[in-house]
Amino acid sequence: SVQYLQQPEKVFAEVFRLLKPGGVFIVSFSNRMFYEKAISAWREGTAYSRVQLVVQYFQSVEGFTEAEVVRKLPGTNNDDKSPLVWIMKLFGLFSGSDPFYAVIAYRNFKPIHGD
């Protein structure tokens, strides 16, 4: 529920702290939200700006790899055999009618600053 985070940079920093080197952090979302609870940047944003906002959250924490973006839009080839689509279907997250987005980054294996 990234759209409701009041201090996302702190949350992303804590996830980074807990991940092992090479560990993956996947933030997935759709266009659905509780309007009153979502932050204004999310409510007023477009699909593109929401994805970019999550990418910025990753960029705010030094040590994550460059974020990768996955988009599954209605009407596209959803018969994909990828593990992500399979997991989404398994948990009922993929109905084919709502767009689905995931922003993915890894904790770097090497520290950013050499010791």
C-alpha positions as CSV (number, residue, x, y, z in Angstrom):
1,S,0.0,0.0,0.0
2,V,2.7,2.4,-1.1
3,Q,0.1,5.0,-1.9
4,Y,-0.7,5.5,1.8
5,L,2.9,5.9,3.2
6,Q,3.4,9.2,5.0
7,Q,7.2,8.7,5.3
8,P,8.1,6.4,2.3
9,E,11.8,7.2,2.4
10,K,12.1,5.9,6.0
11,V,10.1,2.8,5.0
12,F,12.4,2.1,2.0
13,A,15.5,2.7,4.1
14,E,14.3,0.2,6.7
15,V,13.6,-2.4,4.0
16,F,17.1,-1.8,2.6
17,R,18.6,-2.3,6.0
18,L,16.8,-5.6,6.5
19,L,17.6,-7.0,3.0
20,K,20.6,-9.2,2.5
21,P,23.0,-8.2,-0.4
22,G,21.2,-9.2,-3.6
23,G,17.8,-9.2,-1.8
24,V,14.9,-8.0,-3.9
25,F,12.3,-5.4,-3.0
26,I,9.1,-5.5,-5.2
27,V,6.5,-2.7,-4.8
28,S,3.4,-3.6,-6.8
29,F,0.2,-1.6,-7.2
30,S,-2.8,-0.9,-9.4
31,N,-4.9,2.2,-9.9
32,R,-7.2,1.2,-7.0
33,M,-7.0,3.2,-3.8
34,F,-9.0,4.6,-0.9
35,Y,-9.1,8.2,-2.1
36,E,-9.2,9.8,1.4
37,K,-6.3,7.8,2.6
38,A,-3.9,8.1,-0.3
39,I,-1.3,10.9,-0.3
40,S,-2.1,13.9,-2.5
41,A,0.8,13.1,-5.0
42,W,-0.9,9.7,-5.6
43,R,-4.5,11.0,-5.8
44,E,-3.6,13.8,-8.2
45,G,-1.0,11.8,-10.2
46,T,-1.2,9.8,-13.4
47,A,-0.2,6.2,-13.8
48,Y,3.2,7.4,-15.1
49,S,3.8,9.8,-12.3
50,R,2.9,7.2,-9.7
51,V,5.4,4.8,-11.2
52,Q,8.0,7.6,-11.2
53,L,7.2,8.4,-7.5
54,V,8.0,4.8,-6.5
55,V,11.2,4.9,-8.5
56,Q,12.1,8.1,-6.6
57,Y,11.5,6.3,-3.3
58,F,14.1,3.7,-4.4
59,Q,16.5,6.4,-5.5
60,S,16.2,8.1,-2.1
61,V,18.0,5.2,-0.5
62,E,21.7,4.8,-1.5
63,G,22.5,1.2,-2.3
64,F,19.5,0.0,-4.3
65,T,20.1,-1.0,-7.9
66,E,18.4,1.0,-10.7
67,A,14.7,0.2,-10.4
68,E,13.0,-1.9,-13.1
69,V,9.4,-1.3,-14.0
70,V,6.8,-3.9,-15.0
71,R,3.5,-2.8,-16.5
72,K,0.6,-5.1,-17.3
73,L,-2.1,-3.2,-19.0
74,P,-5.6,-4.4,-19.8
75,G,-5.9,-5.8,-23.4
76,T,-2.3,-6.7,-23.6
77,N,-1.0,-10.3,-23.9
78,N,-1.8,-11.6,-20.5
79,D,-1.2,-15.2,-21.3
80,D,2.4,-14.6,-20.4
81,K,4.1,-17.5,-18.7
82,S,6.3,-15.3,-16.5
83,P,6.4,-16.2,-12.8
84,L,5.1,-12.7,-11.9
85,V,1.9,-13.2,-13.9
86,W,1.5,-16.7,-12.5
87,I,1.9,-15.4,-8.9
88,M,-0.5,-12.6,-9.6
89,K,-3.1,-15.0,-10.8
90,L,-2.5,-17.4,-7.9
91,F,-3.3,-14.6,-5.4
92,G,-6.2,-13.2,-7.4
93,L,-4.3,-10.0,-8.2
94,F,-4.7,-10.3,-11.9
95,S,-8.1,-10.0,-13.3
96,G,-7.1,-8.6,-16.6
97,S,-9.3,-5.5,-16.2
98,D,-7.0,-3.3,-14.1
99,P,-3.5,-2.1,-15.0
100,F,-0.9,-3.6,-12.7
101,Y,2.5,-2.1,-12.0
102,A,5.6,-3.3,-10.2
103,V,8.8,-1.5,-9.4
104,I,11.7,-3.8,-8.5
105,A,15.1,-3.1,-7.2
106,Y,17.8,-5.1,-5.4
107,R,20.2,-4.4,-2.6
108,N,23.6,-4.0,-4.1
109,F,26.2,-6.6,-3.3
110,K,28.9,-4.1,-2.9
111,P,28.8,-1.0,-0.7
112,I,28.5,2.2,-2.6
113,H,31.4,3.8,-0.7
114,G,34.7,1.8,-0.6
115,D,36.2,1.2,2.8
